[in-house]
């Protein structure tokens, strides 16, 4: 699932200047694994996937930022495992966890990128929400198709 996520992550629809991109559903394999095997396995796979993304496209500003933006953010996808019987809600929870990690990183480490007069928290929410919202839509739609058509059983 980590390898599949890595391949899907390479298929980008759009990439933002300071990191973050809309992909062809790169989080779906990790989210699905989380819902099938639970929080621990999903979070572990997410952490490893985060390190793969770090290796492929490092955006290093600070060591603590690296932790928030890669292993913690992608590990949070494992939260989907808490909602095994509700796949769309699981997708939402996992992506919300990832958003929160990126949001904190944006406030703490990238506040200087906010335009003059814009609150760094608002800027971080808009910046990270702009691509993760689309990623949620793609992931939720794909998860809906995979589960409702019984292509993959959770």
Phi and psi in radians as a Rosetta constraint file:
Dihedral C 1 N 2 CA 2 C 2 CIRCULARHARMONIC -1.127 0.35
Dihedral N 2 CA 2 C 2 N 3 CIRCULARHARMONIC -0.753 0.35
Dihedral C 2 N 3 CA 3 C 3 CIRCULARHARMONIC -1.117 0.35
Dihedral N 3 CA 3 C 3 N 4 CIRCULARHARMONIC -0.743 0.35
Dihedral C 3 N 4 CA 4 C 4 CIRCULARHARMONIC -1.115 0.35
Dihedral N 4 CA 4 C 4 N 5 CIRCULARHARMONIC -0.737 0.35
Dihedral C 4 N 5 CA 5 C 5 CIRCULARHARMONIC -1.049 0.35
Dihedral N 5 CA 5 C 5 N 6 CIRCULARHARMONIC -0.686 0.35
Dihedral C 5 N 6 CA 6 C 6 CIRCULARHARMONIC -1.138 0.35
Dihedral N 6 CA 6 C 6 N 7 CIRCULARHARMONIC -0.715 0.35
Dihedral C 6 N 7 CA 7 C 7 CIRCULARHARMONIC -1.141 0.35
Dihedral N 7 CA 7 C 7 N 8 CIRCULARHARMONIC -0.797 0.35
Dihedral C 7 N 8 CA 8 C 8 CIRCULARHARMONIC -1.147 0.35
Dihedral N 8 CA 8 C 8 N 9 CIRCULARHARMONIC -0.549 0.35
Dihedral C 8 N 9 CA 9 C 9 CIRCULARHARMONIC -1.163 0.35
Dihedral N 9 CA 9 C 9 N 10 CIRCULARHARMONIC -0.482 0.35
Dihedral C 9 N 10 CA 10 C 10 CIRCULARHARMONIC -1.305 0.35
Dihedral N 10 CA 10 C 10 N 11 CIRCULARHARMONIC -0.309 0.35
Dihedral C 10 N 11 CA 11 C 11 CIRCULARHARMONIC -1.645 0.35
Dihedral N 11 CA 11 C 11 N 12 CIRCULARHARMONIC 1.657 0.35
Dihedral C 11 N 12 CA 12 C 12 CIRCULARHARMONIC -1.818 0.35
Dihedral N 12 CA 12 C 12 N 13 CIRCULARHARMONIC 2.360 0.35
Dihedral C 12 N 13 CA 13 C 13 CIRCULARHARMONIC -1.523 0.35
Dihedral N 13 CA 13 C 13 N 14 CIRCULARHARMONIC -0.672 0.35
Dihedral C 13 N 14 CA 14 C 14 CIRCULARHARMONIC -2.742 0.35
Dihedral N 14 CA 14 C 14 N 15 CIRCULARHARMONIC 2.479 0.35
Dihedral C 14 N 15 CA 15 C 15 CIRCULARHARMONIC -2.194 0.35
Dihedral N 15 CA 15 C 15 N 16 CIRCULARHARMONIC 2.326 0.35
Dihedral C 15 N 16 CA 16 C 16 CIRCULARHARMONIC -1.481 0.35
Dihedral N 16 CA 16 C 16 N 17 CIRCULARHARMONIC 2.754 0.35
Dihedral C 16 N 17 CA 17 C 17 CIRCULARHARMONIC -1.141 0.35
Dihedral N 17 CA 17 C 17 N 18 CIRCULARHARMONIC -0.630 0.35
Dihedral C 17 N 18 CA 18 C 18 CIRCULARHARMONIC -1.781 0.35
Dihedral N 18 CA 18 C 18 N 19 CIRCULARHARMONIC 0.486 0.35
Dihedral C 18 N 19 CA 19 C 19 CIRCULARHARMONIC 1.754 0.35
Dihedral N 19 CA 19 C 19 N 20 CIRCULARHARMONIC 2.808 0.35
Dihedral C 19 N 20 CA 20 C 20 CIRCULARHARMONIC 1.632 0.35
Dihedral N 20 CA 20 C 20 N 21 CIRCULARHARMONIC 2.368 0.35
Dihedral C 20 N 21 CA 21 C 21 CIRCULARHARMONIC -2.678 0.35
Dihedral N 21 CA 21 C 21 N 22 CIRCULARHARMONIC 2.789 0.35
Dihedral C 21 N 22 CA 22 C 22 CIRCULARHARMONIC -1.686 0.35
Dihedral N 22 CA 22 C 22 N 23 CIRCULARHARMONIC 2.153 0.35
Dihedral C 22 N 23 CA 23 C 23 CIRCULARHARMONIC -2.042 0.35
Dihedral N 23 CA 23 C 23 N 24 CIRCULARHARMONIC -3.132 0.35
Dihedral C 23 N 24 CA 24 C 24 CIRCULARHARMONIC -1.516 0.35
Dihedral N 24 CA 24 C 24 N 25 CIRCULARHARMONIC 0.911 0.35
Dihedral C 24 N 25 CA 25 C 25 CIRCULARHARMONIC 1.351 0.35
Dihedral N 25 CA 25 C 25 N 26 CIRCULARHARMONIC 0.698 0.35
Dihedral C 25 N 26 CA 26 C 26 CIRCULARHARMONIC -1.126 0.35
Dihedral N 26 CA 26 C 26 N 27 CIRCULARHARMONIC -0.357 0.35
Dihedral C 26 N 27 CA 27 C 27 CIRCULARHARMONIC -1.513 0.35
Dihedral N 27 CA 27 C 27 N 28 CIRCULARHARMONIC -0.254 0.35
Dihedral C 27 N 28 CA 28 C 28 CIRCULARHARMONIC -0.997 0.35
Dihedral N 28 CA 28 C 28 N 29 CIRCULARHARMONIC -0.834 0.35
Dihedral C 28 N 29 CA 29 C 29 CIRCULARHARMONIC -1.040 0.35
Dihedral N 29 CA 29 C 29 N 30 CIRCULARHARMONIC -0.688 0.35
Dihedral C 29 N 30 CA 30 C 30 CIRCULARHARMONIC -1.214 0.35
Dihedral N 30 CA 30 C 30 N 31 CIRCULARHARMONIC -0.733 0.35
Dihedral C 30 N 31 CA 31 C 31 CIRCULARHARMONIC -1.093 0.35
Dihedral N 31 CA 31 C 31 N 32 CIRCULARHARMONIC -0.752 0.35
Dihedral C 31 N 32 CA 32 C 32 CIRCULARHARMONIC -1.121 0.35
Dihedral N 32 CA 32 C 32 N 33 CIRCULARHARMONIC -0.777 0.35
Dihedral C 32 N 33 CA 33 C 33 CIRCULARHARMONIC -1.030 0.35
Dihedral N 33 CA 33 C 33 N 34 CIRCULARHARMONIC -0.723 0.35
Dihedral C 33 N 34 CA 34 C 34 CIRCULARHARMONIC -1.075 0.35
Dihedral N 34 CA 34 C 34 N 35 CIRCULARHARMONIC -0.728 0.35
Dihedral C 34 N 35 CA 35 C 35 CIRCULARHARMONIC -1.289 0.35
Dihedral N 35 CA 35 C 35 N 36 CIRCULARHARMONIC -0.471 0.35
Dihedral C 35 N 36 CA 36 C 36 CIRCULARHARMONIC -1.445 0.35
Dihedral N 36 CA 36 C 36 N 37 CIRCULARHARMONIC -0.702 0.35
Dihedral C 36 N 37 CA 37 C 37 CIRCULARHARMONIC -1.952 0.35
Dihedral N 37 CA 37 C 37 N 38 CIRCULARHARMONIC -0.129 0.35
Dihedral C 37 N 38 CA 38 C 38 CIRCULARHARMONIC 1.765 0.35
Dihedral N 38 CA 38 C 38 N 39 CIRCULARHARMONIC 3.071 0.35
Dihedral C 38 N 39 CA 39 C 39 CIRCULARHARMONIC -1.020 0.35
Dihedral N 39 CA 39 C 39 N 40 CIRCULARHARMONIC -0.862 0.35
Dihedral C 39 N 40 CA 40 C 40 CIRCULARHARMONIC -1.093 0.35
Dihedral N 40 CA 40 C 40 N 41 CIRCULARHARMONIC -0.842 0.35
Dihedral C 40 N 41 CA 41 C 41 CIRCULARHARMONIC -1.154 0.35
Dihedral N 41 CA 41 C 41 N 42 CIRCULARHARMONIC -0.754 0.35
Dihedral C 41 N 42 CA 42 C 42 CIRCULARHARMONIC -1.110 0.35
Dihedral N 42 CA 42 C 42 N 43 CIRCULARHARMONIC -0.759 0.35
Dihedral C 42 N 43 CA 43 C 43 CIRCULARHARMONIC -1.148 0.35
Dihedral N 43 CA 43 C 43 N 44 CIRCULARHARMONIC -0.714 0.35
Dihedral C 43 N 44 CA 44 C 44 CIRCULARHARMONIC -1.068 0.35
Dihedral N 44 CA 44 C 44 N 45 CIRCULARHARMONIC -0.775 0.35
Dihedral C 44 N 45 CA 45 C 45 CIRCULARHARMONIC -1.136 0.35
Dihedral N 45 CA 45 C 45 N 46 CIRCULARHARMONIC -0.682 0.35
Dihedral C 45 N 46 CA 46 C 46 CIRCULARHARMONIC -1.095 0.35
Dihedral N 46 CA 46 C 46 N 47 CIRCULARHARMONIC -0.712 0.35
Dihedral C 46 N 47 CA 47 C 47 CIRCULARHARMONIC -1.078 0.35
Dihedral N 47 CA 47 C 47 N 48 CIRCULARHARMONIC -0.800 0.35
Dihedral C 47 N 48 CA 48 C 48 CIRCULARHARMONIC -1.104 0.35
Dihedral N 48 CA 48 C 48 N 49 CIRCULARHARMONIC -0.755 0.35
Dihedral C 48 N 49 CA 49 C 49 CIRCULARHARMONIC -1.054 0.35
Dihedral N 49 CA 49 C 49 N 50 CIRCULARHARMONIC -0.678 0.35
Dihedral C 49 N 50 CA 50 C 50 CIRCULARHARMONIC -1.042 0.35
Dihedral N 50 CA 50 C 50 N 51 CIRCULARHARMONIC -0.709 0.35
Dihedral C 50 N 51 CA 51 C 51 CIRCULARHARMONIC -1.207 0.35
Dihedral N 51 CA 51 C 51 N 52 CIRCULARHARMONIC -0.591 0.35
Dihedral C 51 N 52 CA 52 C 52 CIRCULARHARMONIC -1.103 0.35
Dihedral N 52 CA 52 C 52 N 53 CIRCULARHARMONIC -0.795 0.35
Dihedral C 52 N 53 CA 53 C 53 CIRCULARHARMONIC -1.094 0.35
Dihedral N 53 CA 53 C 53 N 54 CIRCULARHARMONIC -0.714 0.35
Dihedral C 53 N 54 CA 54 C 54 CIRCULARHARMONIC -1.043 0.35
Dihedral N 54 CA 54 C 54 N 55 CIRCULARHARMONIC -0.746 0.35
Dihedral C 54 N 55 CA 55 C 55 CIRCULARHARMONIC -1.143 0.35
Dihedral N 55 CA 55 C 55 N 56 CIRCULARHARMONIC -0.736 0.35
Dihedral C 55 N 56 CA 56 C 56 CIRCULARHARMONIC -1.267 0.35
Dihedral N 56 CA 56 C 56 N 57 CIRCULARHARMONIC -0.672 0.35
Dihedral C 56 N 57 CA 57 C 57 CIRCULARHARMONIC -2.528 0.35
Dihedral N 57 CA 57 C 57 N 58 CIRCULARHARMONIC 1.286 0.35
Dihedral C 57 N 58 CA 58 C 58 CIRCULARHARMONIC -1.196 0.35
Dihedral N 58 CA 58 C 58 N 59 CIRCULARHARMONIC 2.279 0.35
Dihedral C 58 N 59 CA 59 C 59 CIRCULARHARMONIC -2.200 0.35
Dihedral N 59 CA 59 C 59 N 60 CIRCULARHARMONIC 1.533 0.35
Dihedral C 59 N 60 CA 60 C 60 CIRCULARHARMONIC -1.854 0.35
Dihedral N 60 CA 60 C 60 N 61 CIRCULARHARMONIC 2.117 0.35
Dihedral C 60 N 61 CA 61 C 61 CIRCULARHARMONIC -2.054 0.35
Dihedral N 61 CA 61 C 61 N 62 CIRCULARHARMONIC -0.635 0.35
Dihedral C 61 N 62 CA 62 C 62 CIRCULARHARMONIC -2.762 0.35
Dihedral N 62 CA 62 C 62 N 63 CIRCULARHARMONIC 2.534 0.35
Dihedral C 62 N 63 CA 63 C 63 CIRCULARHARMONIC -0.999 0.35
Dihedral N 63 CA 63 C 63 N 64 CIRCULARHARMONIC -0.670 0.35
Dihedral C 63 N 64 CA 64 C 64 CIRCULARHARMONIC -1.234 0.35
Dihedral N 64 CA 64 C 64 N 65 CIRCULARHARMONIC -0.589 0.35
Dihedral C 64 N 65 CA 65 C 65 CIRCULARHARMONIC -1.103 0.35
Dihedral N 65 CA 65 C 65 N 66 CIRCULARHARMONIC -0.698 0.35
Dihedral C 65 N 66 CA 66 C 66 CIRCULARHARMONIC -1.043 0.35
Dihedral N 66 CA 66 C 66 N 67 CIRCULARHARMONIC -0.764 0.35
Dihedral C 66 N 67 CA 67 C 67 CIRCULARHARMONIC -1.082 0.35
Dihedral N 67 CA 67 C 67 N 68 CIRCULARHARMONIC -0.783 0.35
Dihedral C 67 N 68 CA 68 C 68 CIRCULARHARMONIC -1.163 0.35
Dihedral N 68 CA 68 C 68 N 69 CIRCULARHARMONIC -0.745 0.35
Dihedral C 68 N 69 CA 69 C 69 CIRCULARHARMONIC -1.447 0.35
Dihedral N 69 CA 69 C 69 N 70 CIRCULARHARMONIC -0.281 0.35
Dihedral C 69 N 70 CA 70 C 70 CIRCULARHARMONIC -2.076 0.35
Dihedral N 70 CA 70 C 70 N 71 CIRCULARHARMONIC -1.437 0.35
Dihedral C 70 N 71 CA 71 C 71 CIRCULARHARMONIC -1.136 0.35
Dihedral N 71 CA 71 C 71 N 72 CIRCULARHARMONIC -0.678 0.35
Dihedral C 71 N 72 CA 72 C 72 CIRCULARHARMONIC -1.240 0.35
Dihedral N 72 CA 72 C 72 N 73 CIRCULARHARMONIC -0.825 0.35
Dihedral C 72 N 73 CA 73 C 73 CIRCULARHARMONIC -1.076 0.35
Dihedral N 73 CA 73 C 73 N 74 CIRCULARHARMONIC -0.861 0.35
Dihedral C 73 N 74 CA 74 C 74 CIRCULARHARMONIC -1.303 0.35
Dihedral N 74 CA 74 C 74 N 75 CIRCULARHARMONIC -0.535 0.35
Dihedral C 74 N 75 CA 75 C 75 CIRCULARHARMONIC -1.111 0.35
Dihedral N 75 CA 75 C 75 N 76 CIRCULARHARMONIC -0.529 0.35
Dihedral C 75 N 76 CA 76 C 76 CIRCULARHARMONIC -1.109 0.35
Dihedral N 76 CA 76 C 76 N 77 CIRCULARHARMONIC -0.326 0.35
Dihedral C 76 N 77 CA 77 C 77 CIRCULARHARMONIC -1.040 0.35
Dihedral N 77 CA 77 C 77 N 78 CIRCULARHARMONIC -0.426 0.35
Dihedral C 77 N 78 CA 78 C 78 CIRCULARHARMONIC -1.095 0.35
Dihedral N 78 CA 78 C 78 N 79 CIRCULARHARMONIC -0.313 0.35
Dihedral C 78 N 79 CA 79 C 79 CIRCULARHARMONIC -1.025 0.35
Dihedral N 79 CA 79 C 79 N 80 CIRCULARHARMONIC -0.393 0.35
Dihedral C 79 N 80 CA 80 C 80 CIRCULARHARMONIC -1.000 0.35
Dihedral N 80 CA 80 C 80 N 81 CIRCULARHARMONIC -0.488 0.35
Dihedral C 80 N 81 CA 81 C 81 CIRCULARHARMONIC -1.136 0.35
Dihedral N 81 CA 81 C 81 N 82 CIRCULARHARMONIC -0.269 0.35
Dihedral C 81 N 82 CA 82 C 82 CIRCULARHARMONIC -1.343 0.35
Dihedral N 82 CA 82 C 82 N 83 CIRCULARHARMONIC -0.303 0.35
Dihedral C 82 N 83 CA 83 C 83 CIRCULARHARMONIC -2.137 0.35
Dihedral N 83 CA 83 C 83 N 84 CIRCULARHARMONIC 0.978 0.35
Dihedral C 83 N 84 CA 84 C 84 CIRCULARHARMONIC -1.045 0.35
Dihedral N 84 CA 84 C 84 N 85 CIRCULARHARMONIC -0.600 0.35
Dihedral C 84 N 85 CA 85 C 85 CIRCULARHARMONIC -1.530 0.35
Dihedral N 85 CA 85 C 85 N 86 CIRCULARHARMONIC -0.110 0.35
Dihedral C 85 N 86 CA 86 C 86 CIRCULARHARMONIC -2.193 0.35
Dihedral N 86 CA 86 C 86 N 87 CIRCULARHARMONIC 1.414 0.35
Dihedral C 86 N 87 CA 87 C 87 CIRCULARHARMONIC -0.988 0.35
Dihedral N 87 CA 87 C 87 N 88 CIRCULARHARMONIC -0.739 0.35
Dihedral C 87 N 88 CA 88 C 88 CIRCULARHARMONIC -1.206 0.35
Dihedral N 88 CA 88 C 88 N 89 CIRCULARHARMONIC -0.711 0.35
Dihedral C 88 N 89 CA 89 C 89 CIRCULARHARMONIC -1.131 0.35
Dihedral N 89 CA 89 C 89 N 90 CIRCULARHARMONIC -0.636 0.35
Dihedral C 89 N 90 CA 90 C 90 CIRCULARHARMONIC -1.102 0.35
Dihedral N 90 CA 90 C 90 N 91 CIRCULARHARMONIC -0.751 0.35
Dihedral C 90 N 91 CA 91 C 91 CIRCULARHARMONIC -1.031 0.35
Dihedral N 91 CA 91 C 91 N 92 CIRCULARHARMONIC -0.792 0.35
Dihedral C 91 N 92 CA 92 C 92 CIRCULARHARMONIC -1.070 0.35
Dihedral N 92 CA 92 C 92 N 93 CIRCULARHARMONIC -0.763 0.35
Dihedral C 92 N 93 CA 93 C 93 CIRCULARHARMONIC -1.156 0.35
Dihedral N 93 CA 93 C 93 N 94 CIRCULARHARMONIC -0.766 0.35
Dihedral C 93 N 94 CA 94 C 94 CIRCULARHARMONIC -1.088 0.35
Dihedral N 94 CA 94 C 94 N 95 CIRCULARHARMONIC -0.784 0.35
Dihedral C 94 N 95 CA 95 C 95 CIRCULARHARMONIC -1.247 0.35
Dihedral N 95 CA 95 C 95 N 96 CIRCULARHARMONIC -0.577 0.35
Dihedral C 95 N 96 CA 96 C 96 CIRCULARHARMONIC -1.109 0.35
Dihedral N 96 CA 96 C 96 N 97 CIRCULARHARMONIC -0.683 0.35
Dihedral C 96 N 97 CA 97 C 97 CIRCULARHARMONIC -1.095 0.35
Dihedral N 97 CA 97 C 97 N 98 CIRCULARHARMONIC -0.747 0.35
Dihedral C 97 N 98 CA 98 C 98 CIRCULARHARMONIC -1.118 0.35
Dihedral N 98 CA 98 C 98 N 99 CIRCULARHARMONIC -0.764 0.35
Dihedral C 98 N 99 CA 99 C 99 CIRCULARHARMONIC -0.996 0.35
Dihedral N 99 CA 99 C 99 N 100 CIRCULARHARMONIC -0.796 0.35
Dihedral C 99 N 100 CA 100 C 100 CIRCULARHARMONIC -1.038 0.35
Dihedral N 100 CA 100 C 100 N 101 CIRCULARHARMONIC -0.741 0.35
Dihedral C 100 N 101 CA 101 C 101 CIRCULARHARMONIC -1.123 0.35
Dihedral N 101 CA 101 C 101 N 102 CIRCULARHARMONIC -0.788 0.35
Dihedral C 101 N 102 CA 102 C 102 CIRCULARHARMONIC -1.165 0.35
Dihedral N 102 CA 102 C 102 N 103 CIRCULARHARMONIC -0.645 0.35
Dihedral C 102 N 103 CA 103 C 103 CIRCULARHARMONIC -1.058 0.35
Dihedral N 103 CA 103 C 103 N 104 CIRCULARHARMONIC -0.838 0.35
Dihedral C 103 N 104 CA 104 C 104 CIRCULARHARMONIC -1.068 0.35
Dihedral N 104 CA 104 C 104 N 105 CIRCULARHARMONIC -0.763 0.35
Dihedral C 104 N 105 CA 105 C 105 CIRCULARHARMONIC -1.057 0.35
Dihedral N 105 CA 105 C 105 N 106 CIRCULARHARMONIC -0.709 0.35
Dihedral C 105 N 106 CA 106 C 106 CIRCULARHARMONIC -1.102 0.35
Dihedral N 106 CA 106 C 106 N 107 CIRCULARHARMONIC -0.719 0.35
Dihedral C 106 N 107 CA 107 C 107 CIRCULARHARMONIC -1.211 0.35
Dihedral N 107 CA 107 C 107 N 108 CIRCULARHARMONIC -0.790 0.35
Dihedral C 107 N 108 CA 108 C 108 CIRCULARHARMONIC -1.320 0.35
Dihedral N 108 CA 108 C 108 N 109 CIRCULARHARMONIC -0.780 0.35
Dihedral C 108 N 109 CA 109 C 109 CIRCULARHARMONIC -1.896 0.35
Dihedral N 109 CA 109 C 109 N 110 CIRCULARHARMONIC -0.375 0.35
Dihedral C 109 N 110 CA 110 C 110 CIRCULARHARMONIC -2.100 0.35
Dihedral N 110 CA 110 C 110 N 111 CIRCULARHARMONIC 0.379 0.35
Dihedral C 110 N 111 CA 111 C 111 CIRCULARHARMONIC -1.036 0.35
Dihedral N 111 CA 111 C 111 N 112 CIRCULARHARMONIC -0.533 0.35
Dihedral C 111 N 112 CA 112 C 112 CIRCULARHARMONIC -1.172 0.35
Dihedral N 112 CA 112 C 112 N 113 CIRCULARHARMONIC -0.291 0.35
Dihedral C 112 N 113 CA 113 C 113 CIRCULARHARMONIC -1.401 0.35
Dihedral N 113 CA 113 C 113 N 114 CIRCULARHARMONIC -0.262 0.35
Dihedral C 113 N 114 CA 114 C 114 CIRCULARHARMONIC -1.150 0.35
Dihedral N 114 CA 114 C 114 N 115 CIRCULARHARMONIC 2.374 0.35
Dihedral C 114 N 115 CA 115 C 115 CIRCULARHARMONIC -1.056 0.35
Dihedral N 115 CA 115 C 115 N 116 CIRCULARHARMONIC 2.681 0.35
Dihedral C 115 N 116 CA 116 C 116 CIRCULARHARMONIC -0.960 0.35
Dihedral N 116 CA 116 C 116 N 117 CIRCULARHARMONIC 2.322 0.35
Dihedral C 116 N 117 CA 117 C 117 CIRCULARHARMONIC 1.493 0.35
Dihedral N 117 CA 117 C 117 N 118 CIRCULARHARMONIC -0.070 0.35
Dihedral C 117 N 118 CA 118 C 118 CIRCULARHARMONIC -1.778 0.35
Dihedral N 118 CA 118 C 118 N 119 CIRCULARHARMONIC 2.239 0.35
Dihedral C 118 N 119 CA 119 C 119 CIRCULARHARMONIC -1.040 0.35
Dihedral N 119 CA 119 C 119 N 120 CIRCULARHARMONIC 2.273 0.35
Dihedral C 119 N 120 CA 120 C 120 CIRCULARHARMONIC -1.006 0.35
Dihedral N 120 CA 120 C 120 N 121 CIRCULARHARMONIC -0.577 0.35
Dihedral C 120 N 121 CA 121 C 121 CIRCULARHARMONIC -1.164 0.35
Dihedral N 121 CA 121 C 121 N 122 CIRCULARHARMONIC -0.742 0.35
Dihedral C 121 N 122 CA 122 C 122 CIRCULARHARMONIC -1.128 0.35
Dihedral N 122 CA 122 C 122 N 123 CIRCULARHARMONIC -0.768 0.35
Dihedral C 122 N 123 CA 123 C 123 CIRCULARHARMONIC -1.053 0.35
Dihedral N 123 CA 123 C 123 N 124 CIRCULARHARMONIC -0.797 0.35
Dihedral C 123 N 124 CA 124 C 124 CIRCULARHARMONIC -1.092 0.35
Dihedral N 124 CA 124 C 124 N 125 CIRCULARHARMONIC -0.726 0.35
Dihedral C 124 N 125 CA 125 C 125 CIRCULARHARMONIC -1.108 0.35
Dihedral N 125 CA 125 C 125 N 126 CIRCULARHARMONIC -0.764 0.35
Dihedral C 125 N 126 CA 126 C 126 CIRCULARHARMONIC -1.193 0.35
Dihedral N 126 CA 126 C 126 N 127 CIRCULARHARMONIC -0.801 0.35
Dihedral C 126 N 127 CA 127 C 127 CIRCULARHARMONIC -1.047 0.35
Dihedral N 127 CA 127 C 127 N 128 CIRCULARHARMONIC -0.939 0.35
Dihedral C 127 N 128 CA 128 C 128 CIRCULARHARMONIC -1.272 0.35
Dihedral N 128 CA 128 C 128 N 129 CIRCULARHARMONIC -0.600 0.35
Dihedral C 128 N 129 CA 129 C 129 CIRCULARHARMONIC -1.198 0.35
Dihedral N 129 CA 129 C 129 N 130 CIRCULARHARMONIC -0.480 0.35
Dihedral C 129 N 130 CA 130 C 130 CIRCULARHARMONIC -1.088 0.35
Dihedral N 130 CA 130 C 130 N 131 CIRCULARHARMONIC -0.671 0.35
Dihedral C 130 N 131 CA 131 C 131 CIRCULARHARMONIC -1.700 0.35
Dihedral N 131 CA 131 C 131 N 132 CIRCULARHARMONIC -0.595 0.35
Dihedral C 131 N 132 CA 132 C 132 CIRCULARHARMONIC -1.260 0.35
Dihedral N 132 CA 132 C 132 N 133 CIRCULARHARMONIC -0.471 0.35
Dihedral C 132 N 133 CA 133 C 133 CIRCULARHARMONIC -1.128 0.35
Dihedral N 133 CA 133 C 133 N 134 CIRCULARHARMONIC -0.750 0.35
Dihedral C 133 N 134 CA 134 C 134 CIRCULARHARMONIC -1.177 0.35
Dihedral N 134 CA 134 C 134 N 135 CIRCULARHARMONIC -0.726 0.35
Dihedral C 134 N 135 CA 135 C 135 CIRCULARHARMONIC -1.042 0.35
Dihedral N 135 CA 135 C 135 N 136 CIRCULARHARMONIC -0.678 0.35
Dihedral C 135 N 136 CA 136 C 136 CIRCULARHARMONIC -1.073 0.35
Dihedral N 136 CA 136 C 136 N 137 CIRCULARHARMONIC -0.806 0.35
Dihedral C 136 N 137 CA 137 C 137 CIRCULARHARMONIC -1.018 0.35
Dihedral N 137 CA 137 C 137 N 138 CIRCULARHARMONIC -0.804 0.35
Dihedral C 137 N 138 CA 138 C 138 CIRCULARHARMONIC -1.106 0.35
Dihedral N 138 CA 138 C 138 N 139 CIRCULARHARMONIC -0.831 0.35
Dihedral C 138 N 139 CA 139 C 139 CIRCULARHARMONIC -1.144 0.35
Dihedral N 139 CA 139 C 139 N 140 CIRCULARHARMONIC -0.745 0.35
Dihedral C 139 N 140 CA 140 C 140 CIRCULARHARMONIC -1.138 0.35
Dihedral N 140 CA 140 C 140 N 141 CIRCULARHARMONIC -0.734 0.35
Dihedral C 140 N 141 CA 141 C 141 CIRCULARHARMONIC -1.115 0.35
Dihedral N 141 CA 141 C 141 N 142 CIRCULARHARMONIC -0.782 0.35
Dihedral C 141 N 142 CA 142 C 142 CIRCULARHARMONIC -1.151 0.35
Dihedral N 142 CA 142 C 142 N 143 CIRCULARHARMONIC -0.709 0.35
Dihedral C 142 N 143 CA 143 C 143 CIRCULARHARMONIC -1.123 0.35
Dihedral N 143 CA 143 C 143 N 144 CIRCULARHARMONIC -0.694 0.35
Dihedral C 143 N 144 CA 144 C 144 CIRCULARHARMONIC -1.027 0.35
Dihedral N 144 CA 144 C 144 N 145 CIRCULARHARMONIC -0.846 0.35
Dihedral C 144 N 145 CA 145 C 145 CIRCULARHARMONIC -1.104 0.35
Dihedral N 145 CA 145 C 145 N 146 CIRCULARHARMONIC -0.758 0.35
Dihedral C 145 N 146 CA 146 C 146 CIRCULARHARMONIC -1.134 0.35
Dihedral N 146 CA 146 C 146 N 147 CIRCULARHARMONIC -0.670 0.35
Dihedral C 146 N 147 CA 147 C 147 CIRCULARHARMONIC -1.514 0.35
Dihedral N 147 CA 147 C 147 N 148 CIRCULARHARMONIC -0.719 0.35
Dihedral C 147 N 148 CA 148 C 148 CIRCULARHARMONIC -1.263 0.35
Dihedral N 148 CA 148 C 148 N 149 CIRCULARHARMONIC -0.532 0.35
Dihedral C 148 N 149 CA 149 C 149 CIRCULARHARMONIC -1.571 0.35
Dihedral N 149 CA 149 C 149 N 150 CIRCULARHARMONIC 0.088 0.35
Dihedral C 149 N 150 CA 150 C 150 CIRCULARHARMONIC 0.985 0.35
Dihedral N 150 CA 150 C 150 N 151 CIRCULARHARMONIC 0.520 0.35
Dihedral C 150 N 151 CA 151 C 151 CIRCULARHARMONIC -1.213 0.35
Dihedral N 151 CA 151 C 151 N 152 CIRCULARHARMONIC -0.716 0.35
Dihedral C 151 N 152 CA 152 C 152 CIRCULARHARMONIC -2.260 0.35
Dihedral N 152 CA 152 C 152 N 153 CIRCULARHARMONIC 2.213 0.35
Dihedral C 152 N 153 CA 153 C 153 CIRCULARHARMONIC -1.604 0.35
Dihedral N 153 CA 153 C 153 N 154 CIRCULARHARMONIC 2.387 0.35
